[in-house]
């Protein structure tokens, strides 16, 4: 076979990592979402009867998503305005469709650092002038005002952010959101807001969807992170009806629409979101309390800033303090997997080569066992290298 001719970049580190290593793990503490429900649990918790499924006619849906699921999303997130809702195959498709319709070559686009790979890829692929919003500028619930004023200039077409941030868990307070919206609105830019983990907050109350505050906003949501339904593969965008319709030419040539069977399950899940999210959020908070105590005991080996939202964080590995690229952290994660069948994501997937992404949304017993494995692994490596500080191992 002749070599493939392609203009695409290499696969994202994150997705390639899971392709290669997820099958070998027993304890997954890498995820940015809560652990998934079974379909039996979904049916029981969401009042989904067999008769409801049997009544579905396996016909096509429509480009923007079926009326039932769109209304359910709108009622929860955008004051009931279903005309602003686009239902997609996961939030990844929502990102691809809306950014393809929104951005043009040469646009100046501010993109938050260490963001989910799709959010940075499409501006680059389009030929935009991308300007990084430094991770360090987000602290105590706000984006540094001087940085915000310096970066979000009158010629800025869009500002792309993710809060709570994956992987760091940093987020904005209501005051911080107010300041961001004020600046973006002042220059007339579009705010592109990935709120995949918005329903789980730790330091402040969950933020409202910014699309309810500023018309020139595109927000993304998904059933994958806080709902515990990643296998449903349903996401959404909330935006203007004009931008929504502008996604149709690409969608007409790619995925067309969702299955009515999937849409019905998603509609029931959205109508019972508090039950689905509440159970997993309570478990994640117990895990976070345990993680906080664990990190304090092993402060000679790891460092971190506790997450303010979501169910993942960046955990610094002190032995990697001088790492300049992803080689060492990827080897660290592969060695942990081989020794303990425990999976982390290397920080190289997020331009953070001295850290790993650690998720605390999984089952409590497995999470505690995995942390014990990580402690043993860190302690053994520390002892082998002659480093001090393996306290509590």
N, C-alpha and C positions, 0 to 999 in steps of 0.2 A: 504494500500500500504506500502511495506517495505521502510525504509529510503533510500534515494538515496545515492549511493556510488560515491564519486567524489574526485579527487585530486586537483580540482581547488581552487583558492583563493576566498574570498568573492568578490561580484561584486564591481567594482570601485565606490568610493563615488560619483564621478561626474555623472555617468550614473544612479546610483540608485536614486540620488537626483532628476534628471529630470523625471525618471519614476514615482516618488511619487508626485512631486509638480508642474510639468509643466502644467497639465490640470487645475489647480486651479488659474492660474495667468491670469491677464488682461494686465499687463505691464511687459514685459520681458526686464530687463536690466542686464541679466546675461550672454548673449551669447558672444562667441569669434568670431562671424562672423557678416557680414552685414545681413540686413533682406532680405528675399527671394523674388525673382521675381515670378510673375504668368507666366503660360505657354503662355498666350496671349502676355505678354510683351516680353518674350523670342523670340517668333516667329517674332514679329515686329522688335525687335532690332537686331536680328541675321539673318534676311532674310531667314527664314525657312518657305517655302511654304507648303501648304497641299499636293501638288503633290510630294514633297520630301518625306513626310511621307508615302504616298500611294505607292510609289515605293519600299519601303522596303520589302524584302522577309524575313519572320520570321523564318529564319534558324539559326543554331548555328553560333557563331563567332569563333575566334581562341584564343588560350591560352594567347598570349601576347597582345591581343587587335587588333581590326580591323585596316587596313592600314591607313584609313582616319584620325581617331582620333590620332593614334600614330604619324603620320606626322605633324598634327596640333600642338600637344604638342612639338614635336621636333623642329619645326620651331620657336616656341616662346622661348624655354628654353635651347635647347642644340644644337644649330647651325645646325639644320636640320637632325641630325643623329637619325633616327627613330629606328635603331637597338638597341638603348640603352633604349628604352621606354617600360615600362610594364604598361598596363592600368588595373585598379582594381576596386573592389566594395568599393569606398571610399579609403582615404589614410590609414585607419585602416587595410584593407586587404594588402595593399602594405607593411606596417610595419610588419605584421605577416609573410607574405611570404618571404620577404627578410631577416629578422632577423633569421627566422628558417633556412634558407639556409646558412647564413653567420656565425653564432655563434656556438661555441662548448663548452661543459662543461669545466670549468677551465680557459676559456679565461678571460683576464683582460680587463674590459670595463669601460671607464670613462663615466658617465651619469650625465648630467646637473640636478641640483636640481629642484624640483617643476615642473617637466616636464610632458607632457601628459602621462597618465597612461600606455598606451600600450608600449611606448618607454622604460619604466623602467621594465615593467612586463616581457617581453620576455627574456631579459638577465637573470633575476632572475630565471625564469622558466627553462631556459636552464642549469642553474648551473654555470653561469659565476661569476667571482669575480668582483663585481661592486664597483666602486670608485666614490664618489660624487664630481661633480664640483660645488663648493659653489655658490649660487646665488649672494652673495656679491662680488665675484671676477669679475663680469661683471659690468663695470662702464665706463662711458664716451666713449662708443663704442668699448671697448677692454676688453679682458680677461687679468687679472693681469698677467704680464709676468712671475713672479716668480711662481705663482700658475700653470700656463700652463706648465712650465718646470718641476715642481715637480710632476705633475699628469700624464702628457703624456710622459711616459717613454718608453724605447726601447722594453719592453715586453708587451706593450699595443696593443691589437688586434683591438679595435674600440673606437672611441670617438663619443658619441651621444649627439647632441645639437638641440635646437629649437630656431630659430631667424626669425622674431620677436618672443619673448618668450611669450607663453601663460601659465600663466595669466598676467605676470608683464608688458609686452609691451617693455621690454628692448631689444635692438638689437645691432648689430655691425656696425661700420663704415667700409668703404672700407679698411682702415688701419688695423682695428681689424680683418677683415676677412683674410687679407694677412698674419697677424701674426699667426692666427690659422692654416691656410693651410700650412705655412712654418714648423710649429712644427709637425703637423700630418705627413706631407710628410717626415720630417727628420727621424722619427722613423718607417716609413712604415706602420702606422696604417690605418684603413679604417675610413673615415669621414662619419658619418651617420647624415644627415642634414634634419631636418623637416622645410620646408619653406612654411607651409600652408598659412601664412599671409604675405608672402614676397612682394606682390604687393602694399601694403599700408605702406608707411613710412612717418614719421613726422619730424625727426631731420636730417636725411641724405637721400640721394637718395636710392631707392630700390637696393638691392644687386643683382648681377648676380648669376645665379645658380652655386654653387661651382663645380658641375660636369663638367663644361666647363674648369675648371682650374686644377683639380687634378683627375687623372684616377681612383684612389681607393676611390671613393666617391659614396654614395647612397643618393639620394635626394628624398624627398616626396613632392607632391603637391596635391591639391584637389579643386574641384569646390564648396566646402562647405563654405569657409571662406570669401574670397574677391569677388567671382563671384556672390554671392547671389543665389546659386543653390544647397543648401544642400540636397534637396529631389531628386536630380539627382543620388546621391550616386555613383559618379565617382571620382576616384583619380588616382594617377600614381606614379611610381618610375622611376627615371633615374639612370642607373647603367651600369655596364659592361655587354656585351652580355652573358658572362659566368655565372655571378650571376643570370641574368635574366632567363637563361635556367635551372639553378639549382632550381628555384622555382616551376618548372612544376610538380615534383612528388607530392608535397603537394596540389597544385592547382588541379591536376587531380583527387585527392581524396576528394576535397571539392567543390569549386564553379565553376570549369571548365573555365568559361568565362562570359563576359557580354552579354546583349541583343544587337543586331544590331540596334534596335530602340533607345536605350539609347545612344549608341555610335554615332549615327548620330546627335542627339541633342547636345551631348557633342562636337562633331567636329565643328558644327556651332557656338556654344558658344565660343570655343577656338579661332576661326577665327575672332570673334567679341569681344574679351576679353576687349579691350580698352573701348568700349562703356559700357559693363556691369560693369566693375570695376570702371570706371571713375565716373559714376553717383553715385554709392554708396560711393566711397571714398570721394567725395566732401561733401556729407551729413554727413559722419562720422567726417570729419574735423570741420564742423560747430558744431556738437555735442561736440567734444572735446574742442572747444573754450568755449562753454557754461559750460561744466564740469569744466574746469580750473577756471572760474570765480566763479562757485558754490563752489568748494572745498576751494577757498580762503575765501569766506564768512563764511564757516562753519569749519574753521581750528581748532576751539576749540573742535570739535566733531569728525573730521576725519583727517587723514594725508595720503599723497601719494607721489610717485615719478611719474611725468607725463610720460606717455608712449612715446617711441621713434618710435614705429611701431605697426601695427595691429590695432584692434578696441576693445581692452579690457585692463584693468589695475587691479592691486591690490589696493583696497581702505582700509586703516587701520581704524579700529573703535576704538576710544580712550577708550571707556568703557571696551574694551576687552584687554587692554594693558597688563594685567597680565595672560591672558588665557594660559593654558599649553596644552590643548587638544581641540578637536573639539566640545565639548558639548555646550559651551556658544555661539560660533558663529553659530552653527546650530540652536540653540534655537532662536537666534536673527533673523535669516533669516526666520524661520517658523513664528515667531510673525509678522514680516513685511508683509509676504504673507497673513496671516490671517486678518490683520488690513487694508491693502491697495491693496491686490491682485497684489503686486509688487514683482517680483522674482529676487533674487540674488543667486549666488552660494557661499556657505561657503568656506572660505579659507582652511578648513580641507581637502578639495579635493586635495589641492596642498601643504600640510604640512605647511600651513600658518594660524594657528588657531586664529590669531588676526586681520584677514583681510577678505574681501569678494572680489570675482571677479565681477567687474562691466563692462558691455559691453556698448559701445557707438556707435554701428553700426546700431541701429534701426531707425524707423521713427522719425523725429525731434519733432513733437508735442507730441507723446507718451513719448519720452525720457525726455522732459522737465517736463511733468506731473509726471512721475515716480520719478524724482529728487525732485520735490516738496513733493511727498509722503514720500520719504526717509528723507527729512529735517524735516518734521512734526514728523515723527516717532522718529528720533534721539532727537529732541527737547523735546518731551514728556517724553522720557526715562530719559533724562538728568535732566529735572525738577523734575521728580518723585524720582530720586535718590539724588537730592540736589546738583548735580554737577554744576559747573559754566561753562560758555563758550558756551552757546547756541545762539551765535550771529547770526543774520540774519534769525532766524526761524520765 
